[in-house]
């Protein structure tokens, strides 16, 4: 059945320019926008209106002093928020519109105007902490959108799935003591930012609601699909979220210059199929993805295309037996990871 899928895009997202040779460059979006403008995709998706986030929305996650610091960069030459995170004259506006646009996408999906949505924005967000920008990220787009869904739209439980290569330290820290937000992350470890070990399972009332799966290099489609089917799915279905949000990083692509994973476009389609199935079973299909990392331009083009096909029509395999994908680890190693996680989280979740 054809799904009504929304796309968030805007030329302002191209105005954030960290400088020559920086991997988080405007070309990342240019290739995706070329995909959207191709004959087979033109007019296929609903266009979500863009807006700037309000200060009140930013304050859901960030402190006022940091918001003012970012605001002070507007219209100014290149500056640094941290060694990896540069600003340009258009960065503040782009960051505001990334947050505000994503909140609009969540609103359109939560209200039933859209079945699902993909926010194709820059700068990314999941590394941004409450008081600092980190790892190419200025404001934490997905964390603010999760709080917006609760505070403005009345949604109770939010599932955030993060398949970016890097652990979403900022997102985890925003919610690690909050049982109303379940954060699930697969990530290369040890690697930047150094967080996301097995020991980090949440704090206080949020214990068990932070699910970290740190992985060594060389995991492919088959392994990712198995982890998401055997770990994420039972936890998510028991949690029963009111909406599913995804930090969709494409730096686990097999040829990404910053990564060491082996995921292909078909693997991204498989992951999308799983989160879409969770949303369909739990919250009337409410699913919103937002772009995080991904630095191989051809990989971005092909992988985003594969994700969109699943969002619009459900194309893609529906169970692990149908996947004929890349594989970089033997069954014993994969099963060991799965057993560790199940053993650690079985005190909170029924597998």
C-alpha positions in Angstrom: 0.0 0.0 0.0 1.4 3.4 -1.0 2.4 5.5 2.0 2.2 9.3 2.2 5.8 10.3 2.9 7.0 13.8 3.7 10.3 15.3 2.9 11.9 18.2 4.7 14.4 20.1 2.6 15.5 23.7 2.2 18.3 25.6 0.5 19.2 27.1 4.0 20.7 23.7 4.9 23.3 24.2 2.2 24.3 27.5 3.8 26.0 25.8 6.7 29.6 25.4 5.4 32.3 24.2 7.8 34.9 24.9 5.2 37.1 23.3 2.5 37.9 19.6 3.1 35.5 19.3 6.0 33.6 16.0 5.6 30.3 17.5 6.8 29.9 19.5 3.6 26.9 20.9 1.6 27.6 18.4 -1.1 26.1 15.7 1.2 22.7 17.3 0.7 23.2 18.4 -2.9 23.4 14.7 -4.0 20.3 13.8 -2.0 18.4 16.8 -3.4 19.4 15.7 -6.9 17.9 12.3 -6.1 14.7 14.0 -5.1 14.6 16.1 -8.2 15.1 13.1 -10.6 12.2 12.3 -12.9 11.2 9.2 -11.0 11.0 11.1 -7.7 9.9 14.6 -8.6 6.5 15.3 -7.0 6.5 11.9 -5.4 6.8 13.2 -1.8 4.9 15.7 0.3 6.9 18.8 1.0 7.1 19.7 4.7 7.2 23.5 5.4 10.4 24.7 7.0 10.5 27.1 10.0 13.0 28.3 12.5 12.9 26.8 16.0 11.8 29.1 18.8 14.1 29.7 21.8 11.5 27.9 23.9 12.0 24.8 21.8 15.8 25.0 22.0 15.6 25.4 25.7 14.0 21.9 25.9 17.5 20.6 25.6 20.1 23.4 25.5 21.0 26.0 28.1 20.5 29.7 27.3 24.2 30.6 27.4 25.0 28.1 24.7 22.1 29.2 22.5 23.4 32.8 22.8 26.9 31.6 21.8 25.6 30.0 18.6 23.5 33.0 17.9 26.6 35.2 18.1 28.1 33.4 15.1 25.3 34.6 12.7 26.7 36.3 9.7 30.3 36.1 10.9 33.2 34.3 9.3 34.3 30.8 10.2 34.4 30.0 14.0 34.8 26.9 16.1 32.4 25.4 18.7 34.8 22.6 19.2 37.8 21.3 17.2 35.5 19.4 14.8 32.5 21.8 14.7 32.9 24.9 12.7 30.3 27.6 12.0 29.9 29.8 8.9 27.8 32.9 8.3 24.7 30.8 7.6 25.2 28.1 10.2 22.9 29.6 12.9 20.0 30.0 10.6 20.5 26.5 9.1 20.6 25.0 12.6 17.4 26.8 13.7 15.7 25.5 10.6 17.0 22.0 11.0 15.3 21.9 14.5 12.2 23.8 13.5 11.7 21.8 10.3 12.1 18.5 12.1 9.5 19.5 14.7 7.2 20.3 11.8 7.8 16.8 10.4 7.0 15.3 13.7 3.8 17.4 13.9 2.7 16.3 10.4 3.2 12.6 11.2 1.7 12.7 14.7 -1.4 14.5 13.4 -1.9 11.9 10.7 -1.4 14.3 7.8 1.6 12.1 6.8 2.3 8.4 7.3 6.1 9.0 7.8 8.7 11.6 7.0 12.5 12.0 6.3 14.1 15.3 7.4 17.0 15.8 5.1 18.8 18.5 7.0 22.1 19.9 8.0 23.8 20.4 10.4 23.3 17.0 12.1 22.5 16.9 15.8 23.0 13.8 17.9 26.4 14.8 19.3 25.3 18.2 20.6 25.2 18.4 24.4 23.0 20.8 26.4 25.9 23.3 26.7 28.2 22.7 23.7 28.4 21.7 20.1 30.3 18.6 19.3 31.1 16.2 16.4 29.8 18.5 13.5 26.6 19.0 15.5 25.2 22.4 16.7 21.7 21.8 18.1 20.5 18.3 19.0 17.7 18.1 16.4 16.3 14.8 17.4 16.4 15.3 21.1 14.5 18.7 20.8 12.0 17.0 18.5 11.4 14.3 21.0 10.7 16.9 23.7 8.5 18.8 21.3 6.4 15.7 20.7 5.9 15.4 24.4 5.5 19.0 25.4 3.5 20.4 22.4 1.8 17.3 20.9 1.0 15.4 24.0 2.8 12.2 23.0 3.9 10.2 26.0 6.6 7.7 25.0 9.2 8.3 22.4 11.5 5.7 20.8 14.8 7.1 19.4 16.8 4.7 17.2 20.3 5.7 16.3 22.1 3.7 13.6 24.8 6.3 12.9 28.4 5.0 13.0 29.1 7.2 16.1 27.3 7.0 19.4 24.8 9.8 20.0 26.3 11.0 23.3 24.1 14.2 23.4 20.9 12.3 22.8 21.7 9.7 25.5 22.7 12.4 28.0 19.4 14.3 27.4 17.3 11.3 28.3 19.3 8.8 30.3 17.3 9.3 33.5 13.9 9.5 31.7 11.8 6.4 31.3 9.5 8.1 28.8 12.2 8.1 26.1 13.9 4.8 25.0 17.2 5.4 23.3 18.7 2.5 21.3 22.1 2.9 19.6 24.3 0.6 17.6 27.8 2.2 17.0 31.4 1.6 16.3 33.3 1.3 19.5 35.8 2.3 20.8 35.5 5.3 18.5 34.5 9.0 18.6 33.0 10.2 21.0 34.1 7.4 23.3 30.7 7.0 25.0 28.1 4.2 24.5 29.7 1.2 26.3 27.7 -1.7 27.6 28.0 -0.2 31.1 25.8 2.8 30.1 22.2 1.6 30.6 20.5 4.7 31.9 20.3 6.1 35.4 17.7 6.3 38.2 14.1 5.9 36.8 15.7 5.7 33.3 17.7 2.5 34.1 17.2 0.1 31.2 15.9 2.8 28.8 19.3 3.4 27.3 20.3 0.5 25.2 23.8 0.6 23.8 25.3 -1.9 21.5 29.0 -1.1 20.9 30.4 -2.9 17.9 33.9 -3.5 16.6 34.5 -2.8 12.9 33.4 -5.1 10.1 29.7 -5.6 10.8 27.6 -5.9 7.7 23.9 -6.0 6.7 23.3 -9.5 8.1 24.6 -8.6 11.5 22.8 -5.3 11.8 19.5 -6.9 10.7 19.9 -9.7 13.3 20.7 -7.2 16.1 17.7 -5.0 15.3 15.4 -8.0 14.9 16.5 -9.8 18.0 17.2 -6.9 20.4 15.5 -3.7 19.3 12.3 -5.3 18.1 11.3 -7.1 21.4 12.3 -4.1 23.5 10.5 -1.6 21.3 7.3 -3.6 21.1 7.2 -4.0 24.9 7.9 -0.3 25.3 5.1 0.5 22.8 6.1 4.1 21.8 3.7 6.8 20.6 6.2 7.7 17.8 9.5 6.4 16.5 12.3 8.8 15.7 15.5 7.7 13.9 18.9 9.3 13.8 19.7 8.0 10.3 23.4 8.1 9.9 24.8 6.7 6.7 28.4 6.4 7.8 28.0 2.7 8.5 27.9 2.4 4.6 30.6 0.0 3.5 32.8 2.6 1.7 32.3 5.6 4.1 35.7 7.4 4.6 35.1 7.8 8.4 33.7 4.3 9.1 34.6 0.7 9.3 31.3 -1.0 8.7 30.0 -3.0 5.7 26.3 -1.9 5.4 24.9 -1.5 1.8 21.9 0.3 0.6 20.0 -2.9 0.8 21.0 -3.1 4.5 19.6 0.4 5.1 16.4 -0.7 3.5 16.3 -3.6 5.9 16.8 -1.4 8.9 14.1 1.0 7.7 11.8 -2.0 7.2 12.3 -3.0 10.9 11.7 0.4 12.4 8.7 0.9 10.1 7.3 -2.5 11.3 7.8 -1.4 14.9 5.9 1.9 14.3 3.2 0.0 12.5 2.7 -2.3 15.4 3.0 0.3 18.1 1.9 3.7 17.0 -0.1 3.7 13.8 3.0 3.8 11.7 4.3 7.1 13.1 7.9 7.2 11.9 10.2 10.2 11.4 13.9 9.9 10.3 16.4 12.7 10.4 19.8 12.8 8.6 22.9 12.5 10.8 26.2 11.4 9.3 27.3 9.8 6.1 30.2 11.1 4.0 30.4 8.9 0.9 28.4 10.9 -1.7 27.4 7.9 -3.9 26.6 5.9 -0.8 24.3 8.7 0.4 22.5 8.8 -2.9 22.0 5.1 -3.1 21.2 4.5 0.6 18.7 7.4 1.0 17.0 6.1 -2.2 16.7 2.7 -0.7 15.3 4.1 2.5 12.7 6.2 0.7 11.5 3.2 -1.3 10.7 1.4 2.0 9.0 4.5 3.5 6.7 5.0 0.5 5.8 1.5 -0.5 7.2 -1.0 2.0 9.6 -2.5 -0.5 12.2 -4.7 1.0 12.4 -8.1 2.7 10.3 -8.7 5.8 12.3 -11.3 7.7 15.9 -12.2 8.2 15.8 -15.3 6.0 15.2 -13.1 2.9 18.3 -11.0 3.4 21.2 -11.8 1.2 23.4 -9.0 2.3 27.0 -8.3 3.3 28.4 -10.1 6.3 31.6 -9.4 8.1 31.3 -11.5 11.2 30.8 -15.2 11.9 27.7 -16.5 13.7 29.6 -17.2 17.0 30.8 -13.6 17.3 27.4 -12.2 16.4 25.6 -14.4 18.8 28.0 -13.5 21.6 27.1 -9.8 21.2 23.4 -10.6 21.2 23.7 -12.8 24.3 25.6 -10.1 26.2 22.9 -7.6 25.5 20.0 -9.9 26.3 21.7 -11.0 29.5 22.3 -7.4 30.5 18.8 -6.1 29.7 16.7 -9.1 30.7 16.2 -7.5 34.1 14.2 -4.8 32.4 12.9 -6.4 29.2 11.4 -9.7 28.2 13.1 -11.2 25.2 
